[in-house]
């Protein structure tokens, strides 16, 4: 295959972009070169394989059917109150539980009704709900005829999602303290709200020292660099090797020890990691616990646990350090629901942040009392989790804040579905999907990764430079570094094979690494991507051999 048509200087300039913006360049390249080979008549004759974005190509149909069945019941409740052409009324609470049972009996063939009934009955049994109260929350909220009350999260919804978090993020062993939840517009909104409120409340200040456990989802790298924050960032690097040329993507003890610096006020991690897709080891969690217990007791932790359901027995660091940790979770990847924008922020009621706010200098307390003074006669008693809600709507619009109620209802049904046998079977199926795709990718690429039982396998990060040294030795790796930009391989893939991957360096991983999403293409596409990746790799080896370097091996 020929080299890329771009000069090294051009590639170097493009590499400054965020990986998600650089991805768009790769897509343009792949599309522009489709069908330009001899004998191809149409540009569409060559398929573009975009494994750059993590949007899954599966959809959880069961809970969606239950949601749509709920919609029919909710409309019947609305029409019961007020009937006219295209006009109904607000559903009534009294007797709603009995009317739901009657609706189920009358519509046995309605898709989703059986699962909806199971979810309602399970929630009432597990959480001890009053049936009328719960059914009314479901119906009134699915209609979406009211503002969210409470605005942080509806009463029953919070309890159900808390149960889901306990099951899936805490391995059914939650801390004893209550976890308060704020429903947000996906995990992305949760990230923005957290950084903003920590600044607004004087917990973080511009230029403060924070830490990132890398590689990590790119926004965690880019947000601290904005002029709003300009944080002094310490990087805790997953730099361990399982063997020569095979990265383990684990954190050495000396890297984690950086967090003992009391000047580091916050550490952010994605768990399981993105892109390596490995759950944090208990060894590292224990080391962080020890650091908090001794050297850095006020260390705040933001853990983004969106991929936790893909690891058997996953347990968030929020379970180990509940007082110090803000937990972020999103339903998007597990349920194929990125368009729904469903996320939560979790903070235990006994937490370090509220203590830090209470210990602020009087001038800071006065400033915050003025900021939140329109919300309460005792603004100093407003908890941080509720300040997040107010800040998300510029405080003045606190009375209309909160995630839309239909969004909260699908979140509830996703959670209750997970608590059923069907939900657990679904979880095993999607885990099997990504693992099968990983095997096919590695088969095609002929590459080796470390064995790890805590691998989520939603993504894989492959270090091409380490692979070069493993297969051909250090001379070959040195040749690549000297003669090419780290993203050169991605340009070649896009131009020559119409494959789009992301550069691992954009996630603060090794510059020569690439990220492959294992969620968004058909299974056999990953075998093709692997073959294309190996072909590009072999091209480099041929160029190395042609350069006249001595000691070339197979």
N, C-alpha and C positions, 0 to 999 in steps of 0.2 A: 504494500500500500504506500502511496505517496505521503510525504509529510504534510502538515497543515499548511494552508495558504497564508496564514498570518505570520508576520515577523515576530521575533522574540520580544521586541519592544512593544508591539501591539498587544501581545498576550500579557505582558507584564502590566500594562496599563489596565486591561480588563480585570486582572486579578485583584485590583483594589476594591472592586464592587463587593457588596454583600453576596453570599452564595445564592440567595434567592433571586437577586437581580441578575447575577451572572448566568443563572439557569435560563432566564429569558433569552439571553444571547445565544446559548446553546440550542434552545428551541428554534430560534430564527435560523441558525445554521443548519440544523437538521431538516427543517422544512424547505429551506432554499435549495438544498442539494438533493432532495427526494426526486427520483426519476431522471437524474442527469447522467446516468451511466449509459454506455453504448447499448442500444437495443431496447432501452426503456422509452415508451411512447408517452406515458403520463406521469406527472409528478407524484400521483398517489400510489404508484406501483411499489414504492419502497415504504415500509411501515416505520414510523418513528416510535421508539420505545423510550418513554419518559419515566425513568425511575428516580426523578429528582425530588418529587414532592410526596409527602407522606399521607395523602388522602387515600383511605382504603377503598378497594373496589368491592367490598361486601357491605351488605345492609341487613340490620336486624329487623326482620319482617314481623315477627310475632308481637313485640310490644307496640309497633306502629299500628298493626291491625287493632290491638286493644285500644289504642288512642283514638282511632277513627270510630270504633264502636262506642266509646265513651262520648264522642261528639254527637252521635245520633241520640243517645239517651239524654244528653244535656239539652239538645234542641227540643226533645219531647217535653222536658221539664220547663223550658222556656215557653213553649206554646200552651202548656197547661195553665200558665199564669195569665197569659194575654194572647188571644188569637185574632189575627187579622192578616190580610195579604202581606206576606214577607215581614210580619211584625210579631214579635214575641215579648215576653217580660223577663224579669230577673228570676232565676230559679228559686224556689222556696225551700227552706231547710227542713221544716217539720214534715216528718213522714218520708223524707227522701230515700232513706234506707229501704223501707218496704216497697216503695215505688221502683227502686232499682231492681229488687228481686223479682217483681212482677214483669219488668221490662225484659229481664233475662229469660224468664219462662216463656214470654210471648215471642221472643226472637231467637230461638235456639240455633237457627242457621245463619245468623249474622256473623260474618267473619270477625274474629277477635273477641267475641262475646264470652267464650268459655275462659280464655286467658284473663280477660278483664275481671270476671267473677272470681277466679282464683286469686288474683292479685288483691282485690278488695277484701276478700275473706281472710287472706293471709295477713294483711296489714292490720286488720281489726284484732286478730288473735295475737300477733306478735307485739304490737305496740299499744294494745288496750284502748283503741280509739272508740269514741261514741260513734255509732254507725251513721246517724243522721249528720253529725258534724263532718265526718270524713267524706261521705258521699256528696254532701253539699259543696265542700271545698273542691272536689273533683269536677262537679258539674258547673258550678259558677265560674271556676277558673278556666275550664276548657272553652267556655263561651267567651271569656275575656272581657266581661262587662264591668269589671271593677279595677281600681288601682290595687297593687299588691299591699296587703295588710296582714301581718307586719311587713314593712318594706324590705327588710333584710332577707327574709324568706318566709313563706307561709308556714303556719304552725305544724300541720301534719307533714308537709313536704320536707321540712327540716328534719323531723324525726326519722322519716323513711330514708332520706339520703344519709343521715348520720349512721343509720343501720347498715346501709350499703358500704359506707366508708369503713365501718367496723369490720365488716365481713371481708372486703376485698383489699383495703389498704392496711388494715391492722391484723389480718389473718385471724379474725374472730377473737382477738385478744386485745381489745382497746384499753387505753389507759382509763383509770377510774374517774378522772375528772371529765366534766361535760365538755363536749366539742361544739362550739357555736359555729354556724355556717352562714355564709353570704353567697347567694346564688348570683352568678355573673355571666356576662355575654362571652362565654368560652374562657379557656385558660389564658388567652391573650389579654382580655380585659382584666383578669385577675392580676396578671403581672403588672400592668400599667397602674392599677389602683394601689397595689402594695407599695411600689416605689414612690408614687405620688404622696400617699398618706404618711409614709415614714418621714418624708421630707417636711410635709406640712405640719406634722406634730413634733418636730424638733428632735426626732430620734436619729435621723441622718441629716448631715449637712453637706453642702457642696464641697467636694474635695476630700471627703472622708475616705478612710481605708476600708475596702471590702474585699471579699475573696470569691473567686469562681472556681468550681471544680470542673475541669475541662478534660476532654472536649465537652461542649455544651451547646444547646440550642442557641443559634446566633443572636437573637434579640437580647439574651442575657449578657452578651458581649457588647452589643452596640448601644443599648440603653445607658449603661454607666458612662459611656464616652460622650453623651450629649451634653451641650453646654448647660443644661439644667442641673446636671449632677457632677460631671467631671470627677468621678470617683478615682481614687488611687487604688488600682486593682492588683491584688496578689493572685497568682494563678496556681492552683493545686492540680498538678498534672498526673494523669493516668499513664505513667511512663514505663510500667513493668513489662518485661518480655517473658513469655512462657518458655521460649527457647530461641535460639538464634533465628532471626528473621520472622518470628511469630509473636506479634504483640498480644499481651494479656489484657490490656486496657484496664488494669487495676492500679490503685493508688499506693505507692510505697509509703512506708511509715514516716519517712522524713518529709514527704510532701504534705501529708495530713498534719504533721507537727507545725506547719506554718500557721495553722489556725490558733495556736497557743498565744500568738501575739495579741495582747489585750487591746491594741489599737485597731485591730480588725473588728468592725462592728457587726458585719453581716457576711454570711456565706450563702451563695446560691448554688443549687445543684438540681439536675434533672435525674430522676431515679424511677425506673431504669434509665440509663444514660442515653443521650441522643448526640451523636450517632452510634457509639459502640453498642448500645442496647443491652447493657448489663445492669442488673440490680446491685445496689451498694452492698458490699460484703458486711457481715456482722463484725468482722475484725475492724473495719474502718469505722462502723457505727460505734463500736465500743471505744475506739480511740477518741472519737469526737466527744463521746459521753465523758470520758476521763478529762479531756481538755476543759469542758464546761464545768466539771466538778472542781477543777483546780485553777487553771491559769486564766480562763476567759469565761467567767460565769454569765456574763450578759451578752454573749455571742448570740445573735439572731440568725436563724436558719430559714431560708425559703426553699422548700422542697417541692418540685414539680413532678407529680407522680402519675402522669397521664398513661404511662405504659405498664403500670404495676400489674394489671390484670393478665398480662401475658407471661408472668413468671409464677410458677407454682410456689405457694407458701410465702408470697411477697408480704413484707412488713415494712412500712414506712419508717423513716427515722423520726417522724412525728410521734410514733409510739414509744420510741426510746427517750426522746427529749421533748415531751409535750409542752413544757413551760417555755421553751425557746423557739418553737417551730411554727411557722406559717405554712400550712399545707395547701397546695394548689392541685386541683383535679379537674379533668375535662372528660366528658363522655364521648367526645368526637371520634376517637380512633377505635375504641372497643365496639361501638354500635354503628359505625359508618354514618356518623351524624355531624360532620363538620359544618354543614349548612345550618344546623339548628342553633349553634353557638351556646353550648351548655357547659358551664363550669361552676366550680365552687371554691371559695377560700374557707379554710377551716382554721380556727384558733381556739385552743382550750381556754376555759374561763380563768383558770389560774395561770397567768403568763407574765413573762418578763417585760413585755412592751408596756402593759398597763402600769407596772411598777416603775419603769423608767419615766413614763409621763408624770406619774405622781411625784417623782423626785426631781423634776425639772426646777430650775431657778424661778423665783417668783415672777420675774419679768416675762418669762416664757409662759408661765401659767396664766398670767393676765392676758397675754396675746391670744392664747388658745380659748380662754373664757370669752373673749370678744368674738372670736371666730365662730364658736358654736353656741353663743349666747341666745340666739333666736330659737334654738331647738329645745332648751331646757333652762329652768331656773337654777339648776345645779350642773352647769356644763362640765365641770371638772369630774363629774361622776360618769360621763359618757364613756363607755368602753371603746377600745381601739377598733374592735370589729364593727361597731356601729359608726365610728368616725369614718371608717372606710366607705360605708354606705353614703354618708353625707357628702364626703369629698368627691365621690363618684358623680355627684350631681351639683357640684359647686356650692354645697351647703344650702343655698337659698332654695334649691329645688328638691330638698330632702323629702318633702311631703309627696312627691311624685316619683320617687326613686324605686328601684327594685327591678328584677328580671321579669319580663312579661309572664303572665300567668299560664298561657298555653305552653310556653317553654318549660315552666316549672312542672306542668303536668306530664309532659313527655319524659322529663327527668325522673319523675316519680315512677312512671311505668317502666322505664329502663331499669330502675333500681329494683322494683318488685319482681320484674321478670328474672333478674339475676338470682333472686332468692328462691326461684322455682327450679325444679329439675330441668325444665326446658332451657332455662338461662345458663345453668351450669354445663349442660351438653353443648350449647352454643359457644360457650367460652372455650371448651376443649377443641371445638371445630376450628375456630379462628386461630388458635395457637398452632394447630396442626398445619393450617394453610401457610403461615409465614415460615415455619420450620421446613416444610417441603420445598418452598421456593428458595430458601437459603441453600439447601442441599443441591438443588439444580444449578444455582449460580456458581457454587464452588466446584461442582462437577465440570461445568463448562469452562471455568477460568483455570482449573487445575491449581487452585490456591489452597493454602492451609490456614486454618484459624485455631485458636486455643479451644479446648473442650471446657465448657463452663455450664453447670446446671442452672445458673441464675441468668442465663441468656434469654432475653425477651424475643430476640430475632425479628423485631419490627423493622429495624434497619441493620445494616452491617457496614462497618468502616474497614476498608482494606488499605493497608499501607503499601503502596507500590514500591517504594524505595526499600523497605524491609524485605519485600518479596524478591526484589532484584538481588539483594545481597544473599538471601537464602538460596536462590536458584543458581546464580552465576558468580557470586562472590563480591567482595567489596570493590574491586576494580570497576565492575559494571555499575554499581551504585554510584561510585564517584563520577563515572562518565555521564550518567544521567544528570546529576546535580550540576556538573560543569557546563553541559551543552544545552540544557532545556529548562524552561520554566516549569514549576511544579504542576501547573494546570494544563500543560501542553497535551497531556494524554486525553483530557476532557474535550479539548478542541478537536483532536483527531477523531475521537469517538463520535462527536456530533456531526462533523463534516463527512466522514467516511462511512459510518455505520448507522447514522441517525439514532444513536443512543444518547440519552441525556442523563447525566449523573451530576451530583454536587461535589464541590471540592471540600475535602475534610479540613483544610486549613482555615476555611471560613467559619468553622466551629471551634477554632483554636486547637485543632488536632494537628498531627504531623502534616507539613505542607504538601507532601507527596501522597497523602491519603485521599480516598474517594468515598463518598457516602452513597449507598444504594438503598432506596426504599424497597422493602420486600412486601409492601401492602397493596400496591396500586396497579399491578399488571397481571396478566394471566400467567399461570405456572410456567409453561414452557418458554415464555418470553425471557425468563431469568436464565434458562439454559443458553438462549441466544445471546443475551448480554454477556454471560460468562465467556462464551466463545469469542465474541467481539473484543472483550477486554484482553483475553489471552493473545489474540491476533495483534493487537496494538503493542502489547508487551513484547511479543516476538519481533515486531518491526524494530523496536528499540535495540533488541539484541543483535539483529542483523546490521543495523547502523553502527553499533559498537564494533562488531567484527570487521566491517568494512573500513573502520577508522584505522585498522592496523595495530590495535592494542594487543600486546603479547599475552599468552596464557589464556586465550579464550576457551571456555568450556561449553558443553552442550547447552 
